[in-house]
Amino acid sequence: MQNYFHTQPANNSTSTNANSHGDIQTYTSIGFSVISFPIFLLLGVIAYKKYRAAVLRQQIVKLEKIWLMNVKNNTYKQD
């Protein structure tokens, strides 16, 4: 009795393409998040520093006006 062994390649139906459309969108969104987070953080820090500088300038102007006031008649000192 003869035994004939035949091997046939297995046809796997799973996709071997690692760069499918869903993967590209996922990688793109992750990449955008990684790049944009430090940019937005930097812009937020810069905006906060400008805001604090503006508030400080307003406080200085208000204090200078108070210091220039004449205590007796509550008017600004005239030179």
Backbone hydrogen bonds in HBPLUS format (Angstrom, degrees):
<---DONOR---> <-ACCEPTOR-->    atom                        ^
c    i                          cat <-CA-CA->   ^        H-A-AA   ^      H-
h    n   atom  resd res      DA  || num        DHA   H-A  angle D-A-AA Bond
n    s   type  num  typ     dist DA aas  dist angle  dist       angle   num
A0024-ILE N   A0020-SER O   3.14 MM   4  6.43 157.8  2.19 155.6 161.5     1
A0025-GLN N   A0021-HIS O   3.18 MM   4  6.44 159.5  2.23 147.8 152.8     2
A0026-THR N   A0022-GLY O   3.01 MM   4  6.20 155.3  2.08 145.7 152.8     3
A0027-TYR N   A0023-ASP O   2.89 MM   4  6.09 168.7  1.90 154.4 157.1     4
A0028-THR N   A0024-ILE O   2.89 MM   4  5.97 152.3  1.96 144.2 152.4     5
A0029-SER N   A0025-GLN O   2.96 MM   4  6.12 162.1  1.99 146.9 151.2     6
A0030-ILE N   A0026-THR O   2.95 MM   4  6.15 158.5  2.00 151.7 158.0     7
A0031-GLY N   A0027-TYR O   2.89 MM   4  5.95 159.5  1.94 143.4 149.6     8
A0032-PHE N   A0028-THR O   2.88 MM   4  6.07 157.5  1.93 148.3 154.5     9
A0033-SER N   A0029-SER O   3.01 MM   4  6.16 155.7  2.07 141.3 147.7    10
A0034-VAL N   A0030-ILE O   2.94 MM   4  6.17 160.6  1.98 151.6 156.8    11
A0035-ILE N   A0031-GLY O   3.00 MM   4  6.15 156.0  2.06 148.4 154.6    12
A0036-SER N   A0032-PHE O   2.80 MM   4  5.79 161.0  1.83 150.0 156.2    13
A0037-PHE N   A0033-SER O   3.09 MM   4  5.89 155.4  2.15 145.2 149.2    14
A0040-PHE N   A0036-SER O   2.92 MM   4  6.12 168.2  1.93 163.6 165.4    15
A0041-LEU N   A0037-PHE O   2.94 MM   4  6.08 154.8  2.00 151.4 159.3    16
A0042-LEU N   A0038-PRO O   2.91 MM   4  6.03 159.2  1.95 144.7 149.7    17
A0043-LEU N   A0039-ILE O   2.95 MM   4  6.22 162.0  1.99 151.1 156.1    18
A0044-GLY N   A0040-PHE O   2.92 MM   4  6.03 151.6  2.00 142.4 150.2    19
A0045-VAL N   A0041-LEU O   3.01 MM   4  6.27 154.9  2.08 148.6 154.7    20
A0046-ILE N   A0042-LEU O   2.99 MM   4  6.24 164.3  2.02 152.9 157.0    21
A0047-ALA N   A0043-LEU O   2.91 MM   4  6.06 161.6  1.95 147.1 152.5    22
A0048-TYR N   A0044-GLY O   2.95 MM   4  6.09 155.9  2.01 144.6 151.2    23
A0049-LYS N   A0045-VAL O   2.98 MM   4  6.21 158.9  2.02 149.6 155.1    24
A0050-LYS N   A0046-ILE O   3.04 MM   4  6.30 156.2  2.10 149.0 155.2    25
A0051-TYR N   A0047-ALA O   2.95 MM   4  6.15 154.2  2.02 146.3 153.7    26
A0052-ARG N   A0048-TYR O   2.89 MM   4  6.14 163.7  1.91 154.2 157.8    27
A0053-ALA N   A0049-LYS O   2.97 MM   4  6.15 152.1  2.05 143.4 151.1    28
A0054-ALA N   A0050-LYS O   3.01 MM   4  6.22 154.6  2.07 145.8 152.1    29
A0055-VAL N   A0051-TYR O   2.97 MM   4  6.27 159.2  2.02 152.6 158.2    30
A0056-LEU N   A0052-ARG O   2.94 MM   4  6.09 156.9  1.99 145.2 151.7    31
A0057-ARG N   A0053-ALA O   2.95 MM   4  6.19 154.8  2.01 145.7 152.3    32
A0058-GLN N   A0054-ALA O   3.04 MM   4  6.32 156.0  2.10 146.9 153.0    33
A0059-GLN N   A0055-VAL O   2.97 MM   4  6.24 155.3  2.03 148.9 155.7    34
A0060-ILE N   A0056-LEU O   2.92 MM   4  6.16 154.2  1.99 148.9 156.0    35
A0061-VAL N   A0057-ARG O   3.00 MM   4  6.26 159.8  2.05 149.9 154.7    36
A0062-LYS N   A0058-GLN O   3.01 MM   4  6.22 161.1  2.04 147.6 152.8    37
A0063-LEU N   A0059-GLN O   2.92 MM   4  6.15 159.5  1.96 149.2 154.6    38
A0064-GLU N   A0060-ILE O   2.89 MM   4  6.09 157.7  1.94 150.5 156.7    39
A0065-LYS N   A0061-VAL O   3.04 MM   4  6.29 154.2  2.10 147.7 154.2    40
A0066-ILE N   A0062-LYS O   3.04 MM   4  6.32 153.8  2.11 145.0 152.3    41
A0067-TRP N   A0063-LEU O   2.84 MM   4  6.08 159.0  1.88 152.1 157.8    42
A0068-LEU N   A0064-GLU O   2.99 MM   4  6.14 142.4  2.14 140.9 150.5    43
A0069-MET N   A0066-ILE O   3.19 MM   3  5.27 151.0  2.28  99.8 108.5    44
A0077-LYS N   A0068-LEU O   3.01 MM   9  5.66 147.3  2.12 139.9 149.1    45
A0070-ASN N   A0075-THR O   2.77 MM   5  5.55 169.8  1.78 165.7 168.5    46
A0074-ASN N   A0070-ASN O   2.92 MM   4  5.34 124.7  2.24 151.9 161.6    47
